[in-house]
Amino acid sequence: MTGAGGEAFIAAVQPLVDAMGGEMLPPDEAGADDVVLSWQGAGVVAVRLPQLADSLDHILAALERGQGRPLAELDRRTKQEIVRGLEARGAFAVRHGVETVASALGVSRFTVYNYLNREKGS
């Protein structure tokens, strides 16, 4: 049972969990890979973190919501900025990351690699 403080704590961490694409569940349902968050010495909520590939999909969906239109409709400069930001977040360390990003941006893998190489050459 969570008291008012625990409920306030859960409400406070909810935006962070949502931004990560995580899931909140009762602490007694936590698995070995879940993170149990405590408030005043008691576990009040468990957070199930997404798999890396799911995180990339979540990040791309959030970027699309932020842009207010499909990523494929953005201009080249904006797509390049998105690729730079995704690289900084480790998106291309995920298996099939380049393919996933290319598909979301409506470009080829070759184009994504060009965006990445252009940045390294600057």
N, C-alpha and C positions, 0 to 999 in steps of 0.2 A: 504494500500500500504506500502510495506517495502522498505526502502532505502538501500543503500549499506551496512550500519552498521547493519541493521536488517537482511539482507541476510547473512552477515558474522556471526551474532549471531546464526541464524538458522543452518548454516553449522557447527558451533562449537558445538551445542547441539545434532546434528543428531546422532553421534556415541553413545552418552549416551542413547538416546531414542531407538536406535536400540538394544543396549545391554540389555535394560529392556524389549524389545518386545513391546514397545509402538508404537503409531501411531501419526504422526504430521498432523494437519489440520488447516485451517484458524481460527483465533480467533472467528469470527462471527458464526462459526459452532460448537463452544464448548458447551458441555452439562454440566449439574450440577456437574458431577464427573470428568470432564476434568480439567487440569491445564493450565491456560493461562500464558505464559511467556512474560514478558515485556522487552523492550529495549528502553532506553532513554524516559521512561514515557508512552510508547504506547505498547499495546498488539500486538505482531508480530506473535505468533504461539501458538496454543493450543496443548497440549499433552494428548492423551487418553491412560491411563495406562491399561495394560492387566488385566484380571481376574487372580487371584492367580493360578488356575489350568493351565491356558494358559502360565503363567510365568514359571511354572515348565517344561512344554513341551519345551518352548523356551530355558531354561537353559540346559536341556538335549541335545537338538539339537546343541547348542553352544559347549557343552563339546565334543560331538561326532565330530564336525568339528575340534575342537582343537586337538583331538587325531588322526584324520585322518583316522578313521575306526570306524565301529559300536562298541558301548560300550560293547556289548555282547562278542566281541572278545578279550577284554582286560584280562590281568592276574588278579588273585585274589587280589594281593596287590594293584594294581591300582584301582580296583573296590572298595576296602575298603577305599582308599584315597578319591575317588569320593563320597562315602556315607558320610564320615566325613565332607567333604566340603559342601555337600548338607544339612546335618544336621545343620551346622553352619549358613547356609542361610535360615533356617526355612522350608525346603522342606517337612518335615514330619509333619508339622502343617496343611498342605493342605489336605483336604479330599481325600482319596485314594492315598496319596503321596507315601506310602510304595509300594503299588501295581504298581503305575506308574514307580517308580524307578526300582523295581524288574524286570518289563517287559523290560525296556530299557537296563538293565544290563544282561538280559538273566539268571536271577537267581530266586529263590523262595522268597516269602515274608519272610519266615523263615530265609533264608540266610541274607537278609537285616537286620532283627532284630538281628541276631547273630553278624553282623558287628557293629551294633549300641551298643549292649551290651558288646562286646569285648572292645570297646573304653572306655566305662564307667567303666569297670573292671580294666583298666590299671592304 
